[in-house]
Amino acid sequence: MPTRRDIIASLPAAGAAFTVAGAFTMDAFTTEGGAAHAQPLPLAGHFHPKGKAPSPHTIRVLQEAAATLPFDDTRDLDEQARGFIAPLPDLQIMADAGNVAWDQERFLFNETQDSFDSIHPSMLRIARLNNNYGLYEVVPGIYQVRGPDLANITYVRGKTGWIIFDIMTASETARASWELFQREVGEGLPLKAVIYSHTHGDHFGGVRGIVTDDDVRSGQVEIIAPRDFMDFTISENVNAGNAMNRRLFYQYGLLLPVAPHGFVTQGLGHTIPAGSSGLIAPTRYITEAVEETELDGLRMIFQNTPNTEAPREMNTYIPEMKALWMAENVTATLHNIYTLRGAQVRDSLNWSKYIAEALFRFGPEAEVMFASHHWPRWGNERVREVLRDQRDMYANFNNQVLHYANQGVTINQIQNVYQTPKGLQAKWHCRGYHGSPEHNARGVVQRFLGFWDCNPTTLIPLSPEDSAPLYVEMMGGAEPIIARSRELFDAGDYKLAMEIMDKLAHAEPDNEEAKDLLADVFEQIGYQQENPGLRNSFLAAAYELRTGIPEGATASSSGPDIIRAMSTELFLNFLGIRMDPKRAEGLEFTMNLVTPDNGEKFIVELSNATLTNIQGFQATDADLTLTIDRADLELTMAGAKTLEAQLADGTAQVEGDIAILGQLAALMADFDPRFEIMPGTKLRTEHASADAFEATVGAVIPE
C-alpha cells in the first residue's frame, strides 16, 4: 500500500507538478478539413458508452487556465505533508452494513500522470492534495486524521485524556481514525470530550463510532456545541431535506464514477463516506459571544460565529499551544456563500467580520491554525496572511457584488461581471474549490434582492416545458436547432448551444438525439470547470440525460438520531409540508395533541387546504384529542410503529372522531428523491445503477 510519503515522492518537481500545456491529446477526435467535428467518437476508457473526449476548445481553455495559475507557490505541498506519522492501514474501510464505506484507492488515479485533458489543472492540484490519508501531528498535543472522510477529525491532549474537535461524517470512518490514533500516539488515554464546531453533518455524524450513550450519561464524555446547535442542525436537514438530497447528487456527483471523465474530488475533501451517521445531543452549549473555559485542564477560548459558514458555528483558541481552530470558517478554499444543494444564502460580510475578529483577537500570538478540512498553517506570519486573505475574499463578495447591483447588474448577469480581485486569484487558498465566484456572486444578489431581475418578462414566467415548444416552433423545429447546435459545438460556443438545446429537450423530452447532444455540451462545460460542484453538476446532468434516473430502494433522509432530535413542532411543521393540498381541498378539522411525558400541548388544524399547528394551546371544541408520550410518538415519526398499533396497545389514546387520523394519513405524500431534473429522464432506467441512492440518501446532508 502506498504511504503518503510514497505519493508525495511520486509527484513531479515543483513548477512542473501540475502543468498541462502540451500534455493533451486529440486522438479521440475525427477531423474534417482540419477542424474537429462536433461529434467526437465515443471515448475508449470513458465510464459511459456515449461519453466523449475533451474537445480542442476545452483543451485550449484548460491550457490557458494553467498558464495563469500560481504554480510557483508550493507552500501547500509542504504544509499538507508536514507532520505525517502513519497511514491508515487499509485503503478500504467497510461499513457496518456490509458495503464499502470508504475506498481511497479509487482516488489515486490522479497521481498516475502529470495532467489530464478532462480535468482543470487547479482541480487536479486540490485532488492530489486531498490524497492525504493518515495521521498527522499539528503540534505536540494536537493530531489530525485526514483523508477517509469529507472532514478531518482532530485530537487535542488534555490533562487526563483526549478532546475531539469534530468527529467526521460516518461512524465507520471515525472509528477507523480513532483506532489508528490510539495505536500510534493515543497512549491508551480515554476520550474526555467531543466538540461539534457547527451544524453540518460531516462534523458530528461519526460520533457513534467512538462515543456511546452510556459514555455521555455517565459524564465520562462531554459533548460541547455552539448555542442553538440542535435547532439548526435538525431544521436545516428536514424541511427541504428530500430536495436537498436530490440536488446533492448533482453538487457532489454521487452517480459519477471516480475517473478522469467523471468525479475527481469535492474540494473540501474527496467525498462523503457511505457509512452510518448518528447524533448525540450536546451536554453543554457555548452561549457567550466569546467564552473562556477549562476543558480537561486545558484553557480554551471559544468564539461564537453565527450565520457564517453555518447557521451556528464557533472557532476556538488554545492559548497554551498558541493554536487557533477556525472550524470551517477558514479552509484552503473559497467556500459556499450559496450552496448548490440548497440552503439559506450565507452572510458573506458577517463571515468576513468574524474572521477579522479572530485575526485581531487571536492572530497576534497564534503560531498554528488548523481546521475541519484541509491541512494546518504554521507560523504567525502565515496564519495572519491566510486570515487576512479570507477576510478580504468574503468581504469583497458582499461589497463588489452589491456595488454592481446598485448599478443595475442583475442576478442573471452578475456571474459574467464579478471577478475575484487578482491579488486573491493568486492565492491558492482563495480558489473556488467549494464555492465558485460565479454561483457565489449570484447568491449575494439573491440574499439582498431575491430571484427577480426586475424584467417583468421574468416575474411570472411560464414553466420551461410550457414555453419551450413555442421557441422550437419559431426556430423551425428540431432539425435546424440540432444543426445550429452542432455548429456552435464545433466553434466551442457551448453555452450558446446549451441555450437552444435546453429548449428543444424541454419541448421534446423523448428526442434522444437532442438529449444526447445536450449531454455532450454539458460534458464539455463540465470538463472546463475549476470548481468541483460546477463540474459535477454538468457531468451529472449529462449522465442522467444519457442514462436516466436510477431505480431501486431509497432510504429516509433522517436517521433515528435525527428523528429523536426533532422537536414535536418541527415534526408537525413537516407534516404540513408533506400534505398534498389538492387532496385536502374542502376538508376541515381541529385536533388537540398532548404528549404527557414532556408536558407539550398543541392545536393542529386543517383548513383552506393548509395544515397548521400552534404550541401551548388546546381547543375546547376539538374534533379529536390524541394523547401519546413523546417517546412513543418518536416510534411513529421514525416509521418503526404505526399510530394504529400505538392505539391498539394503549400507548396512545383518543377522544373524539378517530377517523380524522386516517383522514390525515391519507393526505400525506411520500417524497421520492429520484424526481426528474433533466427532461425525459424519469423512466429511462434500463442502464442506471441504484447503488449511490441506496448508499447515500440516508446520510445527513453536509456543508
Secondary structure, 3 states (H helix, E strand, C coil): CCCHHHHHHHCCCCCCCCCCCCCCCCCCCCEECCEECCCCCECCCCCCCCCECCCHHHHHHHHHHHHHCCCCCCHHHHHHHCCEEEECCCCEEECCCCCEEEECHHHHHHHCCCCCCCCCHHHHHHHHHCCCCEEEEEECCEEEEECCCCCCEEEEECCCCEEEEEECCCHHHHHHHHHHHHHHHHCCCCEEEEECCECCHHHCCCHHHCCCHHHHHCCCCEEEEECCHHHHHHHHHHCCHHHHHHHHHHHCCCCCCECCCCECCCCCCCCCCCCCCCCCCCCEEECCCEEEEEECCEEEEEEECCCCCCCCEEEEEEHHHCEEECCCCCCCCCCCCCCCCCCCCCCHHHHHHHHHHHHHHCCCCCCEEECCCCCCEECHHHHHHHHHHHHHHHHHHHHHHHHHHCCCCCCCCHHHCCCCCHHHHCCHHHCCCCCCHHHHHHHHHHHHHCCCCCCHHHCCCCCHHHHHHHHHHHCCCHHHHHHHHHHHHHHCCHHHHHHHHHHHHHHCCCCHHHHHHHHHHHHHHHHCCCCHHHHHHHHHHHHHHHHCCCCCCCCCCCCHHHHHHCCHHHHHHHHHHHECHHHHCCCCEEEEEEECCCCEEEEEEEECCEEEEEECCCCCCCCEEEEECHHHHHHHHCCCCCHHHHHHCCCEEEEECCHHHHHHHHCECCCCCCCCCCCCCCCCCCCCCCHHHHHHCCCCCCC
